[in-house]
Amino acid sequence: MSGLRVVPTWRHGRERLYVCRPDGRNVAWYDREAGRVNLLSEERRDDVLETLRPFLTGPVTVGPPPVPTPAELARLSLHPDDDLAPNRPGEALLIALDRDPGPAHRLRPDPRRRALAAEQAVGDALDRLDGAGWHVLHSVPLPGGDRLHHLLIGPGGLFCVHALHARRQRVLIADPMVTLGRQDPRPLLRVLRSAADRASYALTAEVRPVLALTEPADVRFTAPPREVRVLRDRDLQDLSRLGGVLKPTDVEALHATARDRTTWARL
C-alpha cells in the first residue's frame, strides 16, 4: 500500500484532485480540464498514477508542473486543515447550525440564519470577482472566537468585508453606530475598523474595511463614515474596477499568506 489518498477540491465549479501523503502533504495533483497529472516528486510517479487510476477520465500528460511561483509553493506546502481557501461563505455559521440547529418551534427565525443568508449573498458576489485577478477568502478565524466574514485581495488592495442582513430595512449610519430599522444602534463601524487593523497587522499590508448591506430598503448617513466603505451587495462588483495598488505577484503572495490558518493564529 502506498498510503496515498485523493482529496478533491472545487473552486468556482472547477475540480482539482490532490494526491496527499498520510501527513497531508501534497505529492501531486490532477487537473481534469487540462488532462494533466502534475508530480512534485518523480519518485512517486507509479504510486500516484495507481492512486489516481479510478479518477482518470481519459488520456493524461504526466510530469512536473510548470515552474511554480513562491505563492504556489507556499500553497502546496499547506496542510489541508490549515488551508482556508476551501471555506464556503458563512462556513463558521454553517458548522454552528449543523451542530446546534436550535428548537424547531421557534416563533421567530433564528438570527443566525439571517446572518448566514447575508454572508452567502455577499460571498457569492465577491466570488464572481475571481476572474478579474481577485481572490477572496471566507470566514477567516481570528483568536478569541472572532472572524472576518470575507477577505478580498486583488489589484485594488485588500478589503475586510463584513456582511450585514438588511433586507427591506432602513439603515441609518452615524459613525460608528449602525441602526437597522427599529433595532438598537450598534457600534459596528468601530468593530469593523478594529477587524481591518488586526488583518493589516497579520498580513503586514493595509486592509481597508467594507460594510456590505444585503437588500436594504434605504441607506442614510449623518456624515461620511471614516475609513469604511459602505456598499449594497449589488454594488460589490464596483470593487473590481479598483486597481493600481498591488501587482499580480503581490496579490498571489498575500493570498498565499492569508489562506494559511497559522497566519491568523499569531494575532
ZAMARGU-4260 file (C-alpha; in steps of 0.2 Angstrom, whole numbers, plus 5000, padded with zeros to 4 digits):
<rodrens>
0) 5000/5000/5000 | 5007/5017/4995 | 4997/5026/5009 | 4992/5040/4997 | 4975/5047/4997
5) 4965/5058/4985 | 4957/5074/4991 | 4945/5083/4979 | 4943/5102/4979 | 4931/5113/4970
10) 4933/5132/4966 | 4921/5141/4956 | 4915/5124/4948 | 4932/5119/4943 | 4938/5102/4951
15) 4956/5098/4956 | 4961/5081/4964 | 4976/5082/4976 | 4986/5067/4980 | 4992/5068/4998
20) 5003/5058/5009 | 4997/5052/5026 | 5003/5068/5034 | 4993/5078/5022 | 5007/5085/5012
25) 5003/5085/4993 | 5014/5075/4981 | 5004/5078/4965 | 4988/5085/4958 | 4976/5080/4944
30) 4968/5094/4933 | 4954/5086/4924 | 4951/5101/4912 | 4969/5101/4907 | 4971/5082/4907
35) 4987/5083/4916 | 4994/5075/4932 | 5007/5086/4940 | 5020/5077/4950 | 5030/5086/4964
40) 5041/5070/4965 | 5046/5059/4951 | 5050/5045/4963 | 5031/5043/4967 | 5025/5043/4949
45) 5019/5025/4949 | 5011/5026/4966 | 5002/5042/4961 | 4995/5035/4945 | 4989/5019/4954
50) 4981/5030/4967 | 4973/5041/4954 | 4968/5027/4942 | 4949/5026/4947 | 4948/5045/4944
55) 4956/5047/4927 | 4944/5051/4914 | 4955/5049/4898 | 4972/5051/4892 | 4983/5062/4903
60) 5000/5071/4902 | 5011/5066/4917 | 5026/5076/4923 | 5032/5090/4934 | 5021/5106/4935
65) 5027/5122/4927 | 5040/5131/4937 | 5029/5137/4952 | 5029/5154/4959 | 5034/5157/4978
70) 5015/5159/4981 | 5011/5142/4973 | 5025/5134/4983 | 5018/5141/4999 | 5000/5134/4995
75) 5006/5117/4990 | 5016/5116/5007 | 5000/5119/5017 | 4992/5105/5027 | 4974/5104/5021
80) 4967/5108/5038 | 4977/5124/5038 | 4971/5130/5021 | 4957/5142/5022 | 4954/5144/5003
85) 4940/5130/5003 | 4930/5139/5016 | 4912/5142/5010 | 4904/5159/5013 | 4897/5158/5031
90) 4907/5142/5035 | 4908/5146/5053 | 4889/5148/5054 | 4885/5133/5043 | 4896/5122/5056
95) 4887/5130/5071 | 4870/5127/5064 | 4874/5109/5060 | 4880/5106/5077 | 4865/5116/5085
100) 4850/5119/5074 | 4840/5126/5088 | 4822/5122/5093 | 4811/5118/5078 | 4796/5128/5086
105) 4804/5145/5086 | 4791/5159/5084 | 4804/5170/5076 | 4818/5165/5063 | 4835/5160/5070
110) 4845/5176/5068 | 4860/5165/5064 | 4851/5160/5048 | 4848/5178/5043 | 4867/5181/5046
115) 4871/5166/5035 | 4860/5172/5021 | 4869/5189/5021 | 4886/5181/5021 | 4881/5169/5007
120) 4874/5183/4996 | 4890/5194/4999 | 4901/5179/4997 | 4894/5174/4980 | 4895/5192/4974
125) 4914/5193/4979 | 4917/5176/4971 | 4912/5182/4955 | 4927/5194/4955 | 4939/5180/4955
130) 4941/5180/4936 | 4947/5198/4936 | 4963/5195/4946 | 4955/5195/4963 | 4955/5181/4977
135) 4943/5180/4991 | 4943/5170/5007 | 4928/5167/5018 | 4925/5165/5037 | 4943/5169/5042
140) 4945/5164/5060 | 4953/5176/5072 | 4959/5172/5090 | 4946/5174/5103 | 4932/5167/5093
145) 4931/5182/5081 | 4932/5181/5062 | 4932/5190/5046 | 4917/5187/5036 | 4926/5189/5019
150) 4944/5195/5014 | 4946/5201/4997 | 4963/5203/4989 | 4966/5210/4972 | 4974/5224/4961
155) 4964/5237/4971 | 4971/5231/4988 | 4965/5221/5002 | 4947/5223/5009 | 4939/5216/5025
160) 4921/5214/5021 | 4908/5212/5034 | 4890/5206/5028 | 4875/5213/5037 | 4857/5207/5034
165) 4847/5222/5030 | 4833/5215/5019 | 4819/5228/5017 | 4825/5238/5032 | 4830/5256/5033
170) 4849/5258/5038 | 4855/5273/5047 | 4874/5276/5049 | 4880/5288/5061 | 4898/5283/5063
175) 4902/5272/5072 | 4884/5267/5075 | 4873/5257/5063 | 4855/5256/5066 | 4844/5243/5057
180) 4825/5248/5056 | 4819/5249/5074 | 4833/5239/5082 | 4845/5247/5094 | 4861/5255/5086
185) 4877/5246/5087 | 4895/5252/5085 | 4898/5241/5070 | 4910/5253/5061 | 4921/5253/5076
190) 4921/5234/5076 | 4924/5233/5058 | 4939/5245/5058 | 4947/5235/5073 | 4945/5219/5062
195) 4953/5228/5047 | 4968/5234/5059 | 4970/5216/5065 | 4971/5209/5047 | 4983/5223/5042
200) 4994/5218/5057 | 4993/5199/5052 | 4997/5202/5033 | 5009/5217/5036 | 4999/5226/5022
205) 4985/5239/5023 | 4967/5231/5024 | 4953/5243/5021 | 4936/5239/5030 | 4920/5237/5019
210) 4902/5236/5026 | 4891/5226/5014 | 4872/5228/5016 | 4861/5215/5009 | 4845/5221/5000
215) 4842/5237/5012 | 4826/5247/5009 | 4836/5263/5011 | 4853/5269/5017 | 4856/5286/5026
220) 4871/5294/5033 | 4873/5308/5046 | 4890/5311/5039 | 4903/5301/5028 | 4909/5286/5038
225) 4928/5287/5042 | 4939/5275/5033 | 4924/5262/5030 | 4917/5260/5013 | 4898/5255/5014
230) 4891/5246/4999 | 4875/5237/4995 | 4878/5219/4990 | 4873/5223/4972 | 4887/5236/4971
235) 4901/5225/4977 | 4906/5222/4959 | 4912/5240/4959 | 4927/5235/4969 | 4934/5225/4953
240) 4936/5242/4945 | 4949/5247/4958 | 4967/5245/4953 | 4985/5252/4954 | 4989/5246/4972
245) 4995/5228/4970 | 5005/5219/4957 | 4999/5202/4952 | 5014/5194/4961 | 5010/5204/4977
250) 4992/5198/4975 | 4997/5180/4974 | 5009/5181/4988 | 4997/5190/5000 | 4984/5177/4995
255) 4996/5163/4999 | 4999/5171/5016 | 4981/5174/5021 | 4975/5157/5016 | 4986/5149/5029
260) 4977/5147/5046 | 4993/5149/5056 | 4995/5167/5049 | 4980/5172/5060 | 4984/5162/5075
265) 4998/5173/5079 | 4987/5188/5082
</rodrens>
